[in-house]
Each structure stands twice: as structure tokens, then as C-alpha cells.
Amino acid sequence: MQLDREKLLQMKEVVEEINRHKWLQSEMVGYDVGFDKAADNWFAEYASAWVAYHLPKFGKETKAKKK
């Protein structure tokens, strides 16, 4: 599955996940790794699984709001 990184980065939930990932990575290495490095790692390692699990839920919420 091809992920649209820019579109995902506009989602509050994705930014929150990356910030959590940034905090964990920073704790492991002992310094702030920065958002960009954490985002690169999160997209490489976790984004596909996150999208597969969460986007169906977001799609349902969007349809419900349109009604």
C-alpha cells in the first residue's frame, strides 16, 4: 500500500503517534532525536500497520458526519 505522507501528517492522530514515537526514541538514546527523524522512522516502521488498523475507523466517522 502506498501511503500519502503529507496527507497523513495533516492528521492530528498521526502527529500524536509520531510525537510519542519521538519521545520513546529520545529516551532510548538519551537526547532529543527531533520530529523529522522520528517521523522518518515511524513511517518506515509503523505507518502501514497504523493506517491498516485506524483508517477504517476514520472513514466511518467521516461518513457519519456527512449524514
Secondary structure, DSSP 8 states (H G I E B T S, - for coil): ----HHHHHTSHHHHHHHHHHHHHHHHHHTS---HHHHHHHHHHHTHHHHHHHHHHHHHHHHHHHH-
